[in-house]
Amino acid sequence: MDDVRIRPAVSSERKDLEALQWRASLSNAGDRNALLAHPDAIELTIEQIETGGVFVAEWNGLLAGFSAVLPRADGETDLDALFVEPATRRRGIGRLLVEHCASVAREHGSTALHVVGNPHAEAFYLACGFEMTGTTETRFGPGLLLRKILAS
């Protein structure tokens, strides 16, 4: 998508990004009740933004999604967040954000990008080149453990 621009987030966008995360999360009926029961689950820290770990996708000048990465203790990288505005889904924005995060991880020496994925997003992650490595229990129910090997 030539009209999508991915850039680092800025601190002043924090509330807008959290609001986008709410909209994206609540749009999935399977997550709605658990999320409403745990509203503290949606929090984007200023530190994560200021250290360059959060990326915004703009589409035609509008906020269309965001992603975040965190370093892991094993030297790899976690895809910590990936949210696309419901009205802009299925346009390749999520895939572009994943590829951007993979590139950032590679630049920091990671050989893999890991994510704990929601089961409803399994097909998306597999289409983005992740492979299933297992499952885990989260406070919202079962999560998928996925890994994307990063070519050098």
VOGU-3710 file (C-alpha; in Angstrom, 3 decimals, decimal comma):
1> mddvrirpav> 0,000/0,000/0,000  1,725/3,116/-1,213  -0,540/5,390/0,808  0,404/3,850/4,201  3,236/5,442/6,149  4,744/3,760/9,210  6,587/5,967/11,677  7,549/5,993/15,344  4,760/7,021/17,687  5,065/10,199/19,735
11> sserkdleal> 4,043/10,591/23,380  1,204/12,973/22,578  -0,524/10,139/20,655  -0,761/7,833/23,654  -4,471/8,360/24,394  -5,390/8,151/20,689  -3,512/4,848/20,392  -5,171/3,438/23,505  -8,577/4,481/22,107  -7,740/2,709/18,835
21> qwraslsnag> -6,777/-0,392/20,810  -10,141/-0,276/22,607  -12,055/0,005/19,333  -10,059/-2,786/17,707  -10,350/-5,078/20,725  -14,045/-4,496/21,346  -14,835/-5,178/17,689  -14,071/-8,860/18,342  -17,137/-10,248/20,104  -15,068/-13,112/21,541
31> drnallahpd> -12,856/-10,682/23,462  -15,409/-8,077/24,495  -16,554/-9,480/27,875  -13,063/-10,375/29,068  -11,749/-6,962/28,095  -14,596/-5,112/29,779  -13,892/-7,152/32,915  -10,201/-6,109/32,794  -10,082/-2,503/31,515  -6,551/-2,148/32,919
41> aieltieqie> -5,379/-4,434/30,096  -5,271/-1,496/27,703  -2,383/0,674/28,683  0,379/1,940/26,459  3,265/3,292/28,488  4,958/6,572/27,726  8,292/4,813/28,277  7,577/2,314/25,500  6,711/5,165/23,147  9,689/7,311/24,124
51> tggvfvaewn> 12,175/4,454/23,745  11,069/3,942/20,133  9,188/0,678/20,564  5,806/1,830/19,225  5,016/2,378/15,541  2,044/4,101/13,957  0,501/3,325/10,581  -1,045/6,320/8,860  -3,331/5,739/5,900  -4,225/8,782/3,847
61> gllagfsavl> -3,080/10,913/6,776  -5,307/9,146/9,334  -4,288/6,921/12,233  -4,994/3,416/10,933  -3,133/1,152/13,352  -0,131/0,664/15,575  2,290/-1,972/16,717  4,837/-2,284/19,489  7,910/-4,382/20,156  9,753/-5,300/23,324
71> pradgetdld> 13,159/-6,917/23,732  13,181/-10,378/25,286  15,652/-11,675/27,855  16,872/-14,260/25,302  17,917/-11,536/22,829  14,906/-11,997/20,590  11,973/-9,576/20,192  8,306/-9,760/21,151  5,581/-8,257/19,027  3,881/-6,705/22,034
81> alfvepatrr> 0,938/-5,036/20,298  -0,730/-5,026/16,911  -3,997/-3,188/16,411  -5,711/-1,936/13,274  -8,635/0,474/13,212  -11,696/-1,703/12,460  -12,759/0,492/9,525  -9,353/0,070/7,848  -8,910/-3,692/8,242  -8,191/-6,053/5,352
91> rgigrllveh> -6,125/-3,488/3,478  -2,687/-4,877/4,390  -2,001/-2,445/7,240  -1,519/-5,178/9,850  0,876/-7,053/7,573  2,885/-3,853/6,965  3,124/-3,267/10,707  4,329/-6,846/11,268  6,970/-6,462/8,555  8,093/-3,149/10,037
101> casvarehgs> 8,449/-4,756/13,485  10,352/-7,683/11,962  12,723/-5,215/10,324  13,249/-3,362/13,617  13,865/-6,662/15,423  16,383/-7,706/12,761  18,194/-4,346/13,097  18,538/-5,026/16,835  20,106/-8,434/16,214  17,057/-10,639/16,747
111> talhvvgnph> 16,741/-13,804/14,714  13,040/-14,216/15,517  9,947/-12,170/16,270  7,630/-13,774/18,840  3,985/-13,084/19,648  1,306/-14,387/21,970  -1,588/-14,323/19,543  -5,308/-14,379/20,009  -6,749/-17,620/18,579  -9,040/-15,646/16,261
121> aeafylacgf> -5,921/-14,117/14,642  -4,160/-17,421/13,941  -4,742/-17,330/10,178  -3,427/-13,762/10,008  -0,197/-14,601/11,829  0,382/-17,735/9,770  -0,149/-15,701/6,575  2,492/-13,243/7,872  5,061/-16,044/8,134  4,740/-16,976/11,800
131> emtgttetrf> 4,766/-20,594/12,886  2,960/-22,073/15,873  5,266/-23,112/18,682  2,666/-23,880/21,349  -0,052/-22,392/23,496  -0,157/-20,530/26,765  -2,776/-19,475/29,244  -3,406/-15,723/29,486  -5,756/-13,835/31,759  -8,155/-13,698/28,810
141> gpglllrkil> -7,999/-17,400/28,027  -5,788/-19,482/25,742  -3,132/-17,737/23,688  -1,113/-18,979/20,760  2,673/-18,906/20,903  3,979/-17,973/17,466  7,428/-17,232/16,047  8,568/-15,612/12,811  12,122/-16,506/11,848  13,933/-13,418/10,574
151> as> 16,193/-13,850/7,584  19,388/-11,842/7,853
//
